[in-house]
Amino acid sequence: MKRFNLVVNILGVILLSSNLVLQASEIYSYVDIDGVRHYSDRPPDQRPTVKVHPDPVTNSSVKIYKFVDSKGVIHLTDSPKDTRYKLIYLGGVTIPTFSSNLHSKSFNDYSTLIQDVATRTFLEPALLHAVIQVESAYNPNAVSPKGAVGLMQLMPATAKRYGVTDRTDAAANVYGGALYLYDLLKMFNNNKRLALASYNAGENAVKRYGNKIPPYRETKNYVKKVMKLYRAYQE
């Protein structure tokens, strides 16, 4: 998987950095007999290939979807035809994949809960999914070095503020985090980027920098990742 992610990231750099390549050629992908994935600007003869092409409007919209069949064969496409394909790459961001053990669940495991919480808090499910994916990769038992816990990585003070007594309880955690995100959106006139920056660095940090995203590398990257995933989930 590490090798695949590396190849995809390299592909992303190539696609995003060379307008001439994007305009002049198409990219094809295939897996050889050793299971190694290759990319080429020419379709290999007599090989099953996947054509990977950038969005004609913006290079940053390159998307790659993955599906593993019952024989363990990996299928990639930029135009999925059914729900078995999952988004794994979006414009420079490699989307995390999830194991099926008790401590790491996926989008589908929490889709009903997130839809319900989104309805109750007047938030978009896509935004909650994006935050949860970046915060915890859908692991309800995730604990950060700073002491944040659960799907939406609630700090003790935030959990207490919104009445969450067990931060590992998925429903309580998501509901508390959603309420906090709702309040942040209201505080910053529905500016999602500022609300997300506040969720990561605290609302006081955003206010301290004149209602702008603080110049912290972690916070800037966090906002960028969540917004890209948010747009992907919207689709």
TAURBEL-V390578 format. One record per residue. OMEGA is omega in radians with two decimals (999 if undefined). NEAR is the number of other ideal C-beta (glycine too) atoms within 10 Angstrom. Layout:
omega->[OMEGA | OMEGA]
near->[NEAR | NEAR]
This chain:
omega->[3.12 | 3.14 | 3.14 | 3.14 | 3.13 | 3.14 | -3.14 | 3.13 | 3.09 | 3.10 | -3.14 | 3.12 | -3.14 | -3.09 | -3.05 | -3.01 | -3.04 | 3.12 | -3.14 | 3.13 | -3.09 | -3.08 | -2.97 | -3.03 | 3.06 | -3.12 | 3.10 | -3.13 | 3.05 | 3.12 | -3.12 | -3.05 | 3.12 | 3.12 | 3.14 | -3.14 | -3.14 | 3.06 | -3.07 | 3.05 | 3.07 | 3.13 | 3.12 | 3.14 | 3.02 | 3.06 | 3.02 | -3.06 | 3.02 | 3.11 | -3.13 | -3.11 | -3.12 | 3.04 | -3.10 | -3.09 | -3.09 | -3.11 | -3.07 | -3.11 | 3.10 | 3.14 | 3.05 | 3.14 | -3.06 | 3.03 | 3.09 | -3.07 | -3.05 | 3.12 | 3.13 | -3.14 | -3.14 | 3.08 | 3.10 | 3.08 | 3.01 | -3.14 | -3.07 | -3.11 | 3.11 | -3.01 | 3.11 | 3.14 | 3.13 | 3.11 | 3.13 | -3.10 | -3.14 | 3.01 | 3.09 | -3.14 | 3.03 | -3.07 | -3.14 | 2.99 | -3.00 | 3.03 | -3.08 | 3.13 | -3.04 | -3.03 | -3.14 | -3.13 | -3.01 | 3.10 | -3.05 | -3.13 | -3.06 | -3.07 | 3.14 | 3.12 | -3.09 | 3.08 | -3.13 | 3.14 | 3.13 | 3.13 | -3.10 | -3.07 | 3.10 | 3.09 | 3.08 | 3.08 | -3.13 | -3.13 | 3.12 | 3.11 | -3.11 | 3.13 | -3.11 | -3.11 | -3.14 | -3.08 | -2.97 | -3.04 | 3.09 | 3.09 | -3.08 | -3.13 | -3.13 | 3.10 | -3.14 | 3.09 | -3.13 | 3.09 | 3.06 | -3.01 | 2.94 | -3.05 | -3.12 | 3.02 | 3.13 | 2.99 | -3.11 | -3.11 | 3.14 | 3.11 | 3.13 | -3.13 | -3.09 | 3.00 | 3.12 | -3.11 | 3.10 | -3.07 | 3.08 | 3.06 | -3.00 | -3.08 | -3.13 | -3.13 | -3.12 | -3.12 | 3.12 | 3.12 | 3.13 | 3.10 | 3.12 | 3.13 | 3.09 | 3.14 | 3.12 | 3.10 | 3.11 | -3.12 | -3.07 | 3.02 | 3.08 | 3.05 | -3.04 | -3.10 | 3.11 | 3.12 | 3.13 | 3.09 | 3.11 | 3.12 | -3.12 | -3.01 | -3.10 | -3.10 | -3.14 | 3.10 | 3.12 | 3.12 | -3.11 | 3.12 | 3.03 | -3.11 | 3.04 | 3.11 | -3.13 | -3.09 | 3.11 | -3.12 | -3.13 | -3.10 | 3.12 | 3.12 | 3.13 | -3.13 | -3.13 | -3.12 | -3.11 | -3.12 | 3.11 | 3.10 | 3.10 | 3.13 | 3.11 | 3.13 | 3.09 | -3.13 | 999]
near->[8 | 6 | 10 | 18 | 15 | 11 | 15 | 22 | 14 | 11 | 18 | 21 | 11 | 13 | 21 | 16 | 10 | 13 | 11 | 7 | 14 | 19 | 9 | 9 | 13 | 14 | 21 | 18 | 23 | 16 | 18 | 10 | 5 | 5 | 11 | 11 | 16 | 13 | 17 | 14 | 10 | 10 | 14 | 13 | 5 | 5 | 13 | 10 | 17 | 20 | 12 | 21 | 14 | 22 | 13 | 9 | 7 | 10 | 17 | 16 | 15 | 22 | 19 | 21 | 20 | 19 | 17 | 12 | 9 | 5 | 5 | 7 | 11 | 14 | 15 | 21 | 16 | 18 | 11 | 17 | 9 | 6 | 8 | 12 | 17 | 16 | 17 | 20 | 23 | 21 | 18 | 16 | 19 | 15 | 20 | 14 | 14 | 16 | 11 | 8 | 8 | 8 | 10 | 18 | 18 | 16 | 15 | 11 | 15 | 20 | 12 | 9 | 16 | 24 | 13 | 14 | 22 | 19 | 10 | 12 | 18 | 10 | 18 | 13 | 16 | 17 | 23 | 25 | 23 | 23 | 27 | 28 | 22 | 24 | 22 | 21 | 16 | 22 | 19 | 23 | 14 | 19 | 14 | 12 | 5 | 7 | 12 | 18 | 21 | 27 | 31 | 28 | 24 | 25 | 16 | 12 | 9 | 19 | 22 | 12 | 14 | 16 | 10 | 25 | 9 | 12 | 25 | 16 | 15 | 21 | 15 | 19 | 26 | 26 | 20 | 25 | 27 | 23 | 19 | 23 | 21 | 16 | 16 | 21 | 21 | 11 | 16 | 19 | 9 | 10 | 16 | 18 | 16 | 21 | 26 | 28 | 27 | 27 | 25 | 23 | 20 | 17 | 18 | 10 | 16 | 26 | 15 | 12 | 14 | 6 | 15 | 12 | 21 | 20 | 9 | 14 | 8 | 10 | 20 | 16 | 13 | 20 | 23 | 16 | 18 | 25 | 16 | 19 | 23 | 20 | 15 | 20 | 17 | 12 | 9]
